[in-house]
Amino acid sequence: MVGTYRVLTASVARRAGSFHGEIGFDLTRLRPLRDRMVELGRICVHPDHRSAIVLLALWDALAKPGPPARDPEFGTADLPLLTRIADIATRSQRRFPA
């Protein structure tokens, strides 16, 4: 295993006091969905394997359906990191077109 991702259900968030995202963001408009929400976050990747490819593989695995049904999912992200990943993905598509 080279990486993990925390999947925080509404029931566990309730016991913890809140979703992590509620600390820095106003999620009031999501309140009607709260009991079904699942927060994705706190990624951890082994230092020898930290790359955009590993991160994209983790996101791909999270996107696949599996028990229990997760609807809706949300999370927060480091925008500079997302910019770097988008840049890498764009360069890869140019080098290796489908």
Contact map, one row per residue, 1 for C-alpha under 8 A:
11100000000000000000000000000000000000000000000000000000000000000000000000000000000000000000000000
11110000000000000000000000000000000000000000110010000000000000000000000000000000000000000000000000
11111000000000000000000000000000000000000011110000000100010000000000000000000000000000000000000000
01111100000000000000000000000000000000000011100000000000010000000000000000000000000000000000000000
00111110000000000000000000000000000000011111000000000000010000000000000000000000000000000000000000
00011111000000000000000000000000000000111110000000000000000000000000000000000000000000000000000000
00001111100000000000000000000000000001111000000000000000000000000000000000000000000000000000000000
00000111110110000010000000000000000001111000000000000000000000000000000000000000000000000000000000
00000011111110000000000000000000000111100000000000000000000000000000000000000000000000000000000000
00000001111111000010000000000000011111000000000000000000000000000000000000000000000000000000000000
00000000111111100000000000000000001000000000000000000000000000000000000000000000000000000000000000
00000001111111110000000000000000000000000000000000000000000000000000000000000000000000000000000000
00000001111111111111000000000000000000000000000000000000000000000000000000000000000000000000000000
00000000011111111110000000000000000000000000000000000000000000000000000000000000000000000000000000
00000000001111111100000000000000000000000000000000000000000000000000000000000000000000000000000000
00000000000111111110000000000000000000000000000000000000000000000000000000000000000000000000000000
00000000000011111110000000000000000000000000000000000000000000000000000000000000000000000000000000
00000000000011111111011000000000000000000000000000000000000000000000000000000000000000000000000000
00000001010011011111111000000000000000100000000000000000000000000000000000000000000000000000000000
00000000000010000111111100000000000000100000000000000000000000000000000000000000000000000000000000
00000000000000000011111110100000000000100000000000000000000000000000000000110000000000000000000000
00000000000000000111111111100000000000000000000000000000000000000000000000000000000000000000000000
00000000000000000111111110000000000000000000000000000000000000000000000000000000000000000000000000
00000000000000000001111111000000000000000000000000000000000000000000000000000000000000000000000000
00000000000000000000111111100000000000000000000000000000000000000000000000000000000000000000000000
00000000000000000000010111111000000000000000000000000000000000000000000000000000000000000000000000
00000000000000000000110011111110000000000000000000000000000000000000000000000000000000000000000000
00000000000000000000000001111110000000000000000000000000000000000000000000000000000000000000000000
00000000000000000000000001111111000000000000000000000000000000000000000000000000000000000000000000
00000000000000000000000000111111110000000000000000000000000000000000000000000000000000000000000000
00000000000000000000000000111111110000000000000000000000000000000000000000000000000000000000000000
00000000000000000000000000001111111000000000000000000000000000000000000000000000000000000000000000
00000000000000000000000000000111111110000000000000000000000000000000000100000000000000000000000000
00000000010000000000000000000111111110000000000000000000000000000000000000000000000000000000000000
00000000011000000000000000000001111110000000000000000000000000000000000000000000000000000000000000
00000000110000000000000000000000111111000000000000000000000000000000011100000000000000000000000000
00000000110000000000000000000000111111100000000000000000000000000000011111000000000000000000000000
00000011110000000000000000000000000111110000000000000000000000000000011111000000000000000000000000
00000111100000000011100000000000000011111000000000000000000000000000000011100000000000000000000000
00001111000000000000000000000000000001111100000000000000000000000000000011110000000000000000000000
00001111000000000000000000000000000000111110000000000000000000000000000000110000000000000000000000
00001100000000000000000000000000000000011111000000000000000000000000000000000000000000000000000000
00111100000000000000000000000000000000001111100000000000000000000000000000000000000000000000000000
00111000000000000000000000000000000000000111110000000000000000000000000000000000000000000000000000
01110000000000000000000000000000000000000011111011000000000000000000000000000000000000000000000000
01100000000000000000000000000000000000000001111111000000000000000000000000000000000000000000000000
00000000000000000000000000000000000000000000111111000000000000000000000000000000000000000000000000
00000000000000000000000000000000000000000000011111000000000000000000000000000000000000000000000000
01000000000000000000000000000000000000000000111111100100000000000000000000000000000000000000000000
00000000000000000000000000000000000000000000111111110110000000000000000000000000000000000000000000
00000000000000000000000000000000000000000000000011111110000000000000000000000000000000000000000000
00000000000000000000000000000000000000000000000001111111000000000000000000000000000010010000000000
00000000000000000000000000000000000000000000000000111111100000000000000000000000000000000000000000
00100000000000000000000000000000000000000000000011111111110000000000000000000000000000000000000000
00000000000000000000000000000000000000000000000001111111111000000000000000000000000000000000000000
00000000000000000000000000000000000000000000000000011111111100000000000000000000000000000000000000
00000000000000000000000000000000000000000000000000001111111110000000000000000000000000000000000000
00111000000000000000000000000000000000000000000000000111111111000000000000000000000000000000000000
00000000000000000000000000000000000000000000000000000011111111100000000000000000000000000000000000
00000000000000000000000000000000000000000000000000000001111111110000000000000000000000000000000000
00000000000000000000000000000000000000000000000000000000111111110000000000000000000000000000000000
00000000000000000000000000000000000000000000000000000000011111111000000000000000000000000000000000
00000000000000000000000000000000000000000000000000000000001111111000000000000000000000000000000000
00000000000000000000000000000000000000000000000000000000000111111100000000000000000000000000000000
00000000000000000000000000000000000000000000000000000000000001111110100000000000000000000000000000
00000000000000000000000000000000000000000000000000000000000000011111100000000000000000000000000000
00000000000000000000000000000000000000000000000000000000000000001111110000000000000000000000000000
00000000000000000000000000000000000000000000000000000000000000000111110000000000000000000000000000
00000000000000000000000000000000000000000000000000000000000000001111111000000000000000000000000000
00000000000000000000000000000000000111000000000000000000000000000011111110000000000000000000000000
00000000000000000000000000000000000111000000000000000000000000000000111110000000000000000000000000
00000000000000000000000000000000100111000000000000000000000000000000011111000000000000000000000000
00000000000000000000000000000000000011110000000000000000000000000000011111100000000000000000000000
00000000000000000000000000000000000011110000000000000000000000000000000111110000000000000000000000
00000000000000000000100000000000000000111000000000000000000000000000000011111000000000000000000000
00000000000000000000100000000000000000011000000000000000000000000000000001111100000000000000000000
00000000000000000000000000000000000000000000000000000000000000000000000000111110110000000000000000
00000000000000000000000000000000000000000000000000000000000000000000000000011111110000000000000000
00000000000000000000000000000000000000000000000000000000000000000000000000001111111000000000000000
00000000000000000000000000000000000000000000000000000000000000000000000000000111111100000000000000
00000000000000000000000000000000000000000000000000000000000000000000000000001111111110000000000000
00000000000000000000000000000000000000000000000000000000000000000000000000001111111111000000000000
00000000000000000000000000000000000000000000000000000000000000000000000000000011111111100000000000
00000000000000000000000000000000000000000000000000000000000000000000000000000001111111110000000000
00000000000000000000000000000000000000000000000000010000000000000000000000000000111111111000000000
00000000000000000000000000000000000000000000000000000000000000000000000000000000011111111100000000
00000000000000000000000000000000000000000000000000000000000000000000000000000000001111111110000000
00000000000000000000000000000000000000000000000000010000000000000000000000000000000111111111000000
00000000000000000000000000000000000000000000000000000000000000000000000000000000000011111111100000
00000000000000000000000000000000000000000000000000000000000000000000000000000000000001111111110000
00000000000000000000000000000000000000000000000000000000000000000000000000000000000000111111111000
00000000000000000000000000000000000000000000000000000000000000000000000000000000000000011111111110
00000000000000000000000000000000000000000000000000000000000000000000000000000000000000001111111111
00000000000000000000000000000000000000000000000000000000000000000000000000000000000000000111111110
00000000000000000000000000000000000000000000000000000000000000000000000000000000000000000011111110
00000000000000000000000000000000000000000000000000000000000000000000000000000000000000000001111111
00000000000000000000000000000000000000000000000000000000000000000000000000000000000000000001111111
00000000000000000000000000000000000000000000000000000000000000000000000000000000000000000000100111
